[in-house]
Amino acid sequence: MKSALVVTTFALNVGLLLLSKHSEANLHNNYARRERYRAVDNLNEAFGSTELSETTKKKLMAGESLNREERKEIQSVEHNVYLVKRATGQDEVSNTAAAAALRNYKLRYKKRKGFWSKREVSLSDILFPGVAPESYYLDENVFLTADLVSSRRSPIPYKYYDLPFCPQPVQIDHRNFLTRNRADLNLGSRLQGHDPKVAPFMKFHVKNDTGCTPICSVSLSGKTMHWLRRLIELSYRVHLTLDQLPVLMRSKEYNYAVRGYPIGFQAPPSFEALVSGQFYLFNHLKFVITYHEDPSLFEGVRITGFDVHPMSVQHELTADGSTVTEQTQLSTCSREPVENNPGNYLPLRTRGGLPLPVVYSYEVQWVSSELAWADRWDVYLLGAPDDDRHYFSIVNSLMIVLFLTGAISTIVIRTLRQDIAVCDEMESLDDSAEVSGWKLVHGDVFRPTTTAPIVLSVLAGTGCQVGSAFAMTILAAMAKLLNPVKKGHTLTAVIILYVLCGSVAGCVSSRIYKFTDGKAWKLTVIMTAVGLPGVLLSIFMVLNVLLSSASAATAASFLTIFCLFLLWVCVSAPLVLVGAYIGLKQEKIECPVKTNEIARVVPSLPMYAEPRFTGFMGGLLLFGCICIELDMIMSALWLHQIYFVMEFLLASLLILTVACAQVSVVSTYLHLCAENHRWWWLSFWNCASAGIYLFLYALWFLATRLEMVGFLPVIVYLTYMGMISMCFGIYCGAVGFLSSFWFVQTFYTAVNASLRTK
């Protein structure tokens, strides 16, 4: 049978290799044709079933409960209506009622709140719980905020006013702006480079359209133009905010909406009206603000949309060469809407080696809309992953956990019970000379490791500190104590909670080190307080020098670094000392069996008990538990997507923790059966190797999903992912070591108790 299978497989491979390129193309074309026919059939079926049955309609109108078939009918009709509307050209991104209905259908699963009984709510209630809408009144002046200029192709953002735009207005009354936005500044937002400033667009009066208005004139040198061309090439986008809404570029024709607007563009070869490869600057912005008003419910108007259409316009300068202000009259900007004319685009090129004068301008249009304020965030989440992927991630993780649970059940119920039954026939574990496996190493299994016991104790305590801080951050987000959507809130919570969990690290590390009968407890406490924070802060300081040399917005100031240092020295370190004091004052963990004076020699290990094999398999299983959810987390970190489903993140953390414990217990049992009593570092390594897989995944993500260009962006990405992988590996290793410690002590205690009661 095996030979036939081999022959069949070989013949199949040969047949596939003999297929010509023409045949492969035909297969691909046939598959694509079948997919098109299937899509047409589905669409034709959808056109024919967009109405509910009369029975279902009557029940809906009467408010009666529906059975399963009727609910399926409603879901089918809703899906068919969605397909029909999309096929007939209805977009999903505009602020019309039809587009809002399509968005509501597409985001229906994201708008359900609750664990057991799901109820439908708006995305504003989920993303910004407790935030009340703000109303504006006729002719009221509203301010725009300018934040970062960032790109998906580079993790190095810049501040808005670091670019050659118009300077920040100074002689204005923006006290309300400062009061509203300074409250959002925190440690995390400063580390991420967020520092909102008043944008130079000042004539934003509610419900008053503004024609083309010049702002200022800026002269661009050759060096500055080269930098702008580089930023355009890397797809940098400018991010503005109005009433907490990020500015959007959206297109009904192409059905897309993206946050921010590009600095400029490079002319494609297919566009004959422009010079191929020439860079053009967007110096005119057409803002479209949609608002909703309902005098029966509230006063004033509420902003429901903030769009921008960037344009390139070669403005004519003033004849006398005077400074351009908002009161300046230009022939190309005379308080009327500007037309998009490719023949009048502004190229980024020098003229005879002279600086290029650029006039920046804007116009504002206010558009009434029926879109409710609660639904204004729907368009921002259209590209976010569906909840089905989160559920699939949880199911994938649970399958691995169930597999490990079956392995542990086999060990505990079948193997160990049989071994203990054999031990019950002896008076002690030392009475038989023919014992083997874990019974033979009972006198050495509790022998403390001689390889860096201080480092192992410190890593165990630090891993508990990292896990506690991360778990408490997720719980705080679920309890609405912090908002993961707001800039810097999550990072601030992680840093503060990590500092406050210093006592956990001190207590765990001191108790483990006390069990090893070590004498250098002071060094252990100092390394626990200094170890991981010192390494991360040192790496961050080196990276900060590189970011400062590139004038990046994420380059931390001296005050921010000083605050981090104070948190470390004045809060974290004292709490580590308190935890260490508590741990050292507790009784030493007792060994259930006596340790031999001379250590037993470890024999040659079988393949399944080799440290390299167990580390490879252990890390692979743990990475498999989180690989799907990790993809969505990485997209949120590096592709600027919105991640707010903390419930799934908590479930993934719990499943990962259980998987770490199970992997460690199984691998430790295999080591003991192979008469290897040196399980201390192995139990840590078998789970900590998941951090290596995480870093390898980060390399794959960089090569396939990101388009980073340049040495410094890649270094920044690898540095941050290296620090994240380090913390992840330390946490998994700590869980694995403590689980194996508990397993070994519990198991040998049970064996010893069984022999004593004989």
C-alpha positions in Angstrom: 0.0 0.0 0.0 2.8 2.4 0.9 4.7 1.6 -2.3 1.5 2.3 -4.4 1.1 5.6 -2.6 4.7 6.6 -3.3 4.3 5.6 -7.0 1.1 7.5 -7.3 2.5 10.6 -5.7 5.6 10.5 -8.0 3.4 10.1 -11.1 1.3 13.0 -10.0 4.4 15.2 -9.5 5.8 14.3 -12.9 2.4 15.0 -14.5 2.3 18.4 -12.9 5.8 19.2 -14.1 5.0 18.3 -17.7 2.2 20.9 -17.8 3.2 23.6 -20.2 2.9 27.3 -19.4 0.1 27.5 -22.0 -1.9 24.8 -20.1 -1.3 26.5 -16.8 -2.7 29.8 -18.3 -5.7 27.9 -19.6 -6.4 26.4 -16.2 -6.1 29.8 -14.6 -8.4 31.4 -17.2 -11.0 28.6 -16.8 -11.0 29.0 -13.0 -11.4 32.8 -13.3 -14.2 32.2 -15.8 -16.0 29.8 -13.5 -15.7 32.3 -10.7 -17.2 35.1 -12.8 -20.1 32.8 -13.8 -20.7 31.9 -10.2 -20.7 35.6 -9.2 -23.1 36.4 -12.0 -25.4 33.5 -10.9 -25.3 34.7 -7.3 -26.2 38.2 -8.5 -29.0 37.0 -10.7 -30.4 35.1 -7.7 -30.0 38.1 -5.5 -32.0 40.2 -8.0 -34.8 37.7 -7.8 -35.1 37.5 -4.0 -35.1 40.9 -2.4 -38.5 40.8 -0.8 -39.6 39.1 2.4 -42.6 36.7 2.5 -45.9 38.0 3.6 -45.8 36.0 6.8 -42.5 37.4 7.9 -43.6 40.9 7.1 -46.7 40.5 9.2 -44.7 39.2 12.1 -42.2 42.0 11.9 -44.9 44.6 11.8 -46.7 43.0 14.7 -43.5 42.7 16.7 -43.9 39.0 17.1 -41.0 36.6 17.7 -39.5 34.9 14.7 -38.5 31.3 14.2 -35.1 30.2 12.9 -36.2 29.9 9.3 -37.7 33.4 9.3 -34.5 34.9 10.7 -32.5 33.1 8.0 -34.9 34.5 5.4 -34.3 38.0 6.7 -30.5 37.5 6.7 -30.7 36.2 3.1 -32.8 39.1 1.9 -30.5 41.7 3.6 -27.5 40.1 1.9 -29.3 40.0 -1.5 -30.3 43.7 -1.2 -26.7 44.6 -0.3 -25.4 42.7 -3.4 -28.0 44.4 -5.7 -27.2 47.9 -4.4 -23.5 47.4 -4.8 -24.0 45.9 -8.3 -26.1 48.9 -9.3 -23.2 51.3 -8.4 -24.2 52.4 -4.9 -21.1 53.3 -2.9 -20.5 52.7 0.8 -18.4 55.7 1.7 -20.6 58.8 1.1 -22.8 60.5 3.7 -26.0 59.6 1.9 -28.8 57.6 3.5 -28.3 54.7 1.0 -24.5 54.5 1.7 -25.1 54.7 5.5 -27.5 51.7 5.2 -24.9 49.7 3.3 -22.3 50.6 5.9 -24.7 49.6 8.7 -25.2 46.2 7.1 -21.5 45.6 6.6 -20.6 46.6 10.2 -23.6 44.9 11.8 -21.5 42.5 13.8 -19.2 45.2 15.1 -22.2 47.2 16.4 -23.3 44.4 18.8 -22.4 44.9 22.4 -22.7 42.4 25.3 -21.3 39.0 26.0 -24.4 36.7 26.2 -27.3 39.0 25.1 -26.1 41.1 22.2 -27.7 44.4 21.6 -27.1 46.8 18.7 -25.4 50.1 19.5 -23.5 52.7 17.5 -19.8 52.6 16.9 -19.5 55.9 18.7 -20.8 54.2 21.9 -18.2 51.4 21.4 -15.2 53.6 20.4 -15.9 56.6 22.6 -18.2 55.5 25.5 -19.6 58.3 27.5 -18.6 61.0 25.1 -21.4 63.5 24.4 -21.8 65.1 21.0 -20.7 68.8 20.7 -23.1 71.2 19.0 -21.9 74.3 17.1 -23.9 77.4 16.3 -24.3 79.5 13.2 -21.2 81.5 12.3 -19.2 80.0 15.1 -15.5 79.6 14.3 -14.2 76.1 14.6 -10.6 75.2 14.7 -8.7 72.4 12.9 -5.9 70.5 14.5 -2.7 69.5 12.7 -1.0 66.4 14.1 1.4 64.1 12.3 2.6 63.6 8.7 3.0 59.8 8.5 3.3 57.0 6.1 2.7 53.2 6.0 6.0 52.8 4.2 8.0 54.4 7.0 7.6 54.3 10.8 9.2 57.8 11.1 6.5 60.5 11.3 7.0 64.2 11.2 5.3 67.1 12.8 3.0 69.2 10.6 4.9 72.4 11.2 8.3 70.7 10.5 7.3 70.6 6.8 7.4 73.7 4.6 3.8 74.6 5.1 2.4 77.9 6.4 3.4 78.8 10.0 1.2 78.3 13.0 -1.1 81.2 13.7 -0.3 82.9 17.0 -2.6 85.9 17.4 -5.9 84.0 17.7 -8.2 83.1 20.6 -8.0 79.4 20.7 -8.4 78.8 24.5 -11.2 76.3 23.9 -9.0 74.4 21.6 -6.2 74.2 24.2 -8.6 73.2 26.9 -10.1 70.4 24.8 -6.9 69.0 23.3 -4.3 69.4 26.0 -6.3 67.0 28.2 -5.6 64.3 25.6 -1.8 64.7 25.9 -0.2 62.0 28.0 3.0 60.1 28.2 2.0 57.6 25.6 1.0 60.3 23.1 4.2 62.1 23.6 6.2 58.9 23.0 4.2 58.4 19.8 4.9 61.9 18.6 1.3 63.3 19.0 1.2 67.0 19.8 -1.9 68.6 18.1 -1.5 72.2 17.1 -3.9 74.7 15.6 -3.9 74.4 11.8 -3.4 77.5 9.7 -6.9 77.3 8.2 -8.8 79.9 10.1 -12.0 80.7 8.2 -14.1 77.8 9.3 -17.4 79.4 10.2 -20.4 77.1 10.8 -22.6 76.8 7.7 -20.7 79.6 5.9 -19.0 78.5 2.7 -15.7 80.0 2.0 -14.2 80.3 -1.5 -10.5 80.1 -2.4 -8.6 81.8 0.4 -4.8 82.2 0.3 -2.9 81.6 3.5 0.7 82.4 2.9 3.6 82.2 0.5 6.6 79.9 1.1 9.8 79.7 -0.9 11.1 76.2 -1.4 14.9 75.7 -1.8 16.3 72.9 -3.9 17.1 70.9 -0.7 13.6 71.3 0.6 12.1 70.3 -2.8 14.3 67.2 -2.8 12.9 66.3 0.7 9.3 66.9 -0.4 9.8 64.7 -3.4 11.2 62.0 -1.1 8.2 62.3 1.2 5.8 62.1 -1.8 7.7 59.0 -3.0 7.2 57.3 0.4 3.4 58.1 0.3 3.4 60.4 3.4 0.0 61.8 4.3 -1.1 64.8 6.3 -3.5 64.2 9.2 -5.9 66.9 10.3 -8.7 66.7 12.8 -12.0 68.5 13.2 -14.3 67.8 16.2 -12.2 64.6 16.9 -12.9 63.4 13.3 -9.8 62.6 11.2 -9.8 64.1 7.8 -10.9 61.7 5.0 -10.2 61.4 1.3 -13.1 59.5 -0.2 -14.3 58.6 -3.7 -17.8 57.5 -4.6 -16.6 56.2 -8.0 -13.9 53.9 -6.6 -15.7 53.3 -3.2 -12.8 54.0 -1.0 -12.1 56.2 2.0 -8.7 56.8 3.5 -7.5 58.9 6.4 -5.3 61.9 5.6 -4.3 63.4 2.3 -1.0 63.1 0.4 1.6 65.9 0.2 1.6 65.6 -3.6 1.8 63.0 -6.3 4.0 61.7 -9.1 2.6 61.8 -12.6 2.0 58.3 -14.0 3.1 57.5 -17.5 -0.4 56.8 -18.6 -1.5 60.4 -18.0 -0.6 62.3 -21.1 -1.5 65.8 -19.8 1.4 65.8 -17.4 5.1 65.1 -17.6 5.7 61.5 -16.8 7.6 61.0 -13.5 7.2 64.7 -12.5 6.4 65.5 -8.9 3.5 67.9 -8.2 2.6 69.5 -4.8 -0.8 69.7 -3.3 -1.0 73.4 -2.2 -4.8 73.9 -2.3 -7.2 72.0 -0.1 -11.0 71.8 -0.7 -12.6 70.9 2.6 -16.2 69.5 2.7 -17.8 69.4 6.1 -21.1 67.5 6.5 -23.4 68.4 9.4 -26.7 67.2 10.8 -29.2 69.5 12.5 -32.5 68.6 14.1 -34.1 71.4 16.1 -36.6 69.0 17.7 -33.7 67.1 19.4 -30.9 69.6 19.9 -29.8 73.1 19.2 -27.2 74.1 16.6 -25.5 71.6 14.3 -23.4 68.5 14.8 -20.5 67.7 12.5 -20.8 64.2 10.9 -18.1 64.3 8.3 -14.8 65.9 7.5 -13.5 65.4 3.9 -10.7 67.0 1.9 -9.9 67.1 -1.8 -6.3 68.1 -2.3 -5.4 70.0 -5.5 -2.3 71.3 -7.2 -2.6 74.9 -8.3 0.1 77.2 -9.7 -1.1 80.5 -8.1 0.0 83.8 -9.6 1.9 85.9 -7.1 1.1 89.5 -6.3 2.5 92.0 -8.7 4.3 94.1 -6.0 5.8 91.0 -4.3 4.1 91.7 -1.0 3.4 89.0 1.6 0.5 86.8 1.0 -2.2 86.7 3.7 -5.9 85.7 3.9 -6.8 89.2 2.8 -4.6 89.1 -0.4 -6.4 89.2 -3.7 -4.9 86.8 -6.3 -6.1 86.3 -9.9 -6.0 82.5 -9.4 -7.6 82.7 -5.9 -10.4 85.2 -5.9 -12.9 83.9 -3.3 -14.4 81.5 -5.8 -14.1 77.7 -6.0 -11.0 76.5 -7.8 -11.3 74.2 -10.7 -9.0 71.2 -11.1 -7.0 72.0 -14.2 -4.1 69.7 -15.1 -2.6 72.5 -17.2 -2.1 74.6 -14.1 -0.6 72.1 -11.7 2.4 73.1 -9.6 5.5 71.0 -10.4 8.2 70.6 -7.8 11.1 71.8 -9.9 13.5 74.7 -9.7 13.5 77.5 -12.3 17.0 78.6 -13.1 18.3 77.5 -9.7 16.0 79.9 -7.9 13.8 79.0 -5.0 10.2 77.9 -5.9 7.5 80.3 -4.5 4.4 78.4 -3.4 1.1 79.9 -2.3 -1.0 77.7 0.0 -4.8 78.2 -0.2 -8.0 76.4 0.8 -11.8 76.6 0.5 -14.6 75.3 2.7 -18.0 73.9 1.8 -20.7 73.0 4.3 -23.1 70.3 3.3 -26.3 69.2 5.2 -26.7 65.5 5.8 -29.2 63.1 7.3 -26.4 61.0 8.8 -26.7 60.9 12.6 -23.8 61.9 14.8 -23.7 58.4 16.3 -23.0 56.9 12.9 -20.2 59.2 11.7 -17.5 56.8 12.7 -18.8 53.9 10.5 -16.9 54.9 7.4 -13.6 54.8 9.3 -14.0 51.1 10.1 -15.0 49.8 6.7 -11.6 48.3 6.1 -11.2 46.8 9.6 -11.1 43.0 9.9 -14.4 41.3 10.5 -15.3 39.6 13.8 -15.3 36.3 12.0 -11.5 36.4 11.8 -11.4 37.0 15.6 -13.7 34.0 16.2 -11.6 31.9 13.9 -8.5 33.0 15.8 -10.0 31.9 19.1 -11.2 28.5 17.6 -7.7 28.0 16.2 -6.1 28.6 19.6 -8.7 26.4 21.4 -7.9 23.5 19.1 -4.2 23.7 20.0 -5.2 23.9 23.7 -7.5 20.9 23.4 -4.7 18.9 21.8 -2.4 19.8 24.6 -5.1 19.0 27.1 -5.5 15.6 25.6 -1.8 15.0 25.9 -1.7 16.1 29.5 -4.7 14.0 30.3 -3.0 10.9 28.8 0.1 11.6 30.9 -1.8 12.2 34.2 -4.6 9.6 33.9 -2.9 6.8 32.1 0.9 7.0 32.3 1.4 8.5 35.8 -1.3 6.4 37.4 0.4 3.3 36.2 3.8 4.4 37.3 2.4 5.4 40.7 0.7 2.0 41.0 4.2 0.4 40.5 5.7 2.7 43.1 3.0 1.6 45.6 4.4 -1.9 45.4 7.7 -0.6 46.8 8.5 0.8 50.2 10.3 3.8 48.7 11.7 5.0 45.4 15.2 3.9 46.5 14.3 0.2 47.0 14.4 -1.0 43.4 17.5 -0.9 41.3 15.5 -1.4 38.1 13.5 1.9 38.3 14.0 4.3 35.4 12.6 7.5 34.0 11.2 10.1 36.4 11.5 7.6 39.3 15.2 7.5 38.8 15.8 11.2 39.0 13.7 11.9 42.1 16.8 12.7 44.1 17.9 15.3 41.6 14.7 16.9 40.3 14.7 19.6 42.9 18.4 20.3 42.6 18.6 24.1 41.9 20.2 25.0 38.6 23.8 25.9 38.8 23.6 28.0 35.5 22.8 31.6 36.4 20.1 31.0 39.1 19.9 34.8 39.6 19.1 35.4 35.9 16.4 32.7 35.9 14.8 34.1 39.1 14.9 37.7 37.6 13.3 36.5 34.3 10.6 34.6 36.1 9.7 37.7 38.2 9.9 40.1 35.2 7.7 37.8 33.1 5.0 37.9 35.8 5.3 41.7 35.9 4.9 42.0 32.1 1.9 39.6 32.0 0.2 41.4 35.0 0.6 44.8 33.4 -0.7 43.6 30.0 -3.7 41.8 31.6 -4.6 44.7 33.7 -4.4 47.1 30.7 -6.9 44.9 28.8 -9.2 44.7 31.8 -9.1 48.5 32.2 -10.0 48.9 28.5 -12.9 46.5 28.9 -14.1 48.4 31.9 -14.0 51.6 29.9 -11.3 53.1 32.2 -9.2 53.8 29.1 -10.0 54.2 25.5 -7.7 52.2 23.2 -8.8 54.3 20.2 -7.6 57.6 21.7 -4.0 58.4 21.0 -1.5 57.2 23.5 -4.0 55.9 26.1 -3.0 52.3 25.8 0.7 52.9 25.8 0.4 55.1 28.9 -1.7 52.5 30.7 0.9 49.8 29.9 3.8 51.9 31.2 2.0 53.0 34.4 0.7 49.5 35.2 4.1 47.9 34.5 5.6 50.3 37.0 2.9 49.6 39.6 3.4 45.8 39.1 7.0 46.0 40.3 6.1 44.4 43.6 4.9 41.3 41.7 8.4 40.9 40.0 10.2 41.4 43.3 8.1 38.9 45.2 8.3 36.1 42.5 12.0 36.5 41.9 12.9 36.6 45.6 10.9 33.4 46.3 12.5 31.5 43.5 16.0 32.6 44.4 15.3 31.8 48.1 14.4 28.2 47.0 17.9 27.9 45.3 19.6 28.6 48.7 21.4 31.5 47.1 23.2 34.2 49.1 23.3 37.1 46.7 19.7 38.2 47.3 20.6 41.8 47.1 22.0 41.4 43.6 18.8 39.5 42.6 16.6 42.4 43.8 18.8 45.0 42.0 18.7 43.0 38.8 15.0 42.6 39.0 14.5 46.3 39.4 17.1 47.2 36.7 17.1 44.3 34.3 14.3 44.7 31.7 13.6 48.4 32.2 17.4 49.2 31.9 17.7 47.2 28.7 14.6 48.7 27.1 15.5 52.2 28.2 19.1 51.8 26.8 17.8 50.6 23.5 15.3 53.4 23.4 18.0 56.0 24.1 20.1 54.8 21.2 17.1 54.7 18.9 16.0 58.2 20.1 19.4 59.6 19.0 18.8 58.2 15.5 15.2 59.6 15.4 16.4 63.0 16.6 19.0 63.1 13.8 16.1 62.5 11.3 14.0 65.2 13.0 11.2 62.6 13.6 8.1 63.5 15.6 8.6 60.3 17.7 12.0 61.6 19.0 11.3 62.0 22.7 12.3 65.2 24.5 14.5 65.4 27.5 11.4 66.0 29.7 9.7 62.8 28.5 12.9 60.7 29.0 13.3 62.3 32.5 9.7 61.3 33.4 10.4 57.7 32.3 13.5 57.7 34.4 11.6 59.0 37.5 8.9 56.4 37.1 11.6 53.7 37.0 13.7 55.0 39.9 11.1 56.5 42.2 8.2 54.1 41.7 9.1 50.8 40.0 12.4 50.2 41.9 10.9 50.9 45.4 7.9 48.6 44.6 10.4 45.8 43.6 12.1 46.2 46.9 8.7 46.0 48.7 7.8 42.8 46.8 11.2 41.3 47.4 10.9 42.0 51.2 7.5 40.2 51.2 8.9 37.3 49.2 12.0 36.8 51.4 10.0 37.0 54.6 7.8 34.1 53.5 8.7 30.5 54.3 11.0 28.6 51.8 9.2 26.4 49.4 9.7 22.8 50.7 10.9 19.9 48.6 8.7 16.8 48.8 11.8 14.5 48.4 15.4 14.7 49.6 18.0 15.9 47.1 21.1 13.7 46.6 24.5 15.2 47.5 26.0 14.2 44.2 24.2 15.1 41.0 23.3 12.3 38.6 24.9 12.3 35.2 22.4 13.0 32.4 22.4 10.2 29.8 22.2 10.8 26.1 18.7 12.1 25.3 16.4 10.8 22.6 15.3 13.1 19.8 12.0 14.0 21.4 13.7 15.2 24.6 16.5 17.2 22.9 16.3 20.9 24.0 16.5 22.1 20.4 13.5 19.9 19.4 11.4 20.8 22.4 12.2 24.4 22.1 11.3 24.3 18.4 8.0 22.5 18.9 7.0 24.5 22.0 7.5 27.9 20.4 5.8 26.7 17.3 2.7 25.6 19.2 2.5 28.8 21.2 2.9 30.9 18.1 0.2 29.0 16.4 -2.2 30.0 19.2 -1.9 33.7 18.4 -0.8 33.9 14.8 -4.2 34.9 13.4 -4.9 37.5 16.1 -1.3 38.7 15.8 -1.9 39.6 12.2 -4.6 42.0 13.2 -2.6 43.4 16.0 0.4 44.0 13.6 -2.0 45.7 11.1 -3.2 48.0 13.8 0.4 48.8 14.9 2.0 49.3 11.5 -0.8 49.8 8.9 -2.8 52.3 10.9 -5.9 50.2 11.3 -8.3 50.6 14.3 -8.2 47.7 16.9 -10.7 47.9 19.7 -12.0 44.4 20.4 -10.4 43.9 23.8 -12.6 40.9 24.6 -10.9 38.9 21.9 -7.5 40.1 23.0 -8.2 39.0 26.6 -9.4 35.6 25.4 -6.2 35.2 23.3 -4.0 36.1 26.3 -5.8 33.5 28.6 -5.5 30.8 25.9 -1.8 31.7 25.4 -1.2 31.4 29.1 -2.9 28.0 29.4 -1.0 26.8 26.3 2.3 27.9 27.8 1.5 26.0 31.0 0.5 22.8 29.0 3.5 22.9 26.7 5.8 23.3 29.6 4.3 20.5 31.6 4.4 18.1 28.7 8.0 19.0 27.7 9.2 18.7 31.4 7.6 15.3 31.7 9.4 14.2 28.6 12.7 15.4 30.0 12.1 13.6 33.3 11.2 10.4 31.5 14.5 10.7 29.6 16.3 11.0 33.0 17.1 14.6 32.5 16.7 16.4 35.8 18.0 19.7 34.5 14.5 21.0 33.7 14.8 24.5 35.1 16.2 26.4 32.1 14.6 24.0 29.7 11.1 24.7 30.9 11.8 28.5 30.4 13.4 28.0 27.0 10.6 25.7 25.6 8.1 28.5 26.0 10.4 31.6 25.6 11.3 30.4 22.1 7.9 31.7 21.0 9.5 35.2 21.1 11.9 34.0 18.4 8.9 33.0 16.2 7.3 36.3 16.9 10.4 38.1 15.6 10.6 35.9 12.6 7.0 36.7 11.8 7.9 40.4 12.1 10.5 39.8 9.5 8.0 38.1 7.2 5.5 40.9 7.8 8.2 43.5 6.9 9.0 41.6 3.6 5.4 40.9 2.5 3.0 43.4 4.1 5.1 46.5 4.5 6.9 48.6 1.9 9.5 50.3 4.0 12.2 52.0 2.2 15.5 53.2 3.7 17.9 52.0 6.4 16.5 54.0 9.4 12.8 53.0 8.9 13.8 49.3 8.9 16.0 49.8 11.9 13.1 51.5 13.8 10.7 48.7 12.9 13.1 45.9 13.9 14.0 47.6 17.1 10.5 48.0 18.3 9.5 44.5 17.2 12.7 43.2 18.9 11.6 44.8 22.2 8.1 43.5 21.8 9.4 40.0 21.0 11.7 40.1 24.0 8.9 41.0 26.4 6.6 38.3 24.8 9.3 35.6 25.1 10.0 36.6 28.8 6.3 36.3 29.7 5.9 32.9 28.0 9.1 31.6 29.5 8.0 32.8 33.0 4.7 31.0 32.7 6.4 27.9 31.4 8.9 27.8 34.2 6.4 28.4 37.0 4.0 25.9 35.5 6.8 23.2 35.4 7.8 24.1 38.9 4.3 23.6 40.2 3.9 20.4 38.2 7.1 18.8 39.5 6.4 19.8 43.1 2.8 18.6 42.9 3.6 15.4 41.2 6.4 14.3 43.5 4.4 15.4 46.5 1.6 13.1 45.4 4.0 10.2 44.8 5.7 10.7 48.2 2.3 10.9 50.0 1.2 7.7 48.3 4.3 5.9 49.5 3.9 7.2 53.1 0.3 6.1 53.4 1.2 2.6 52.2 
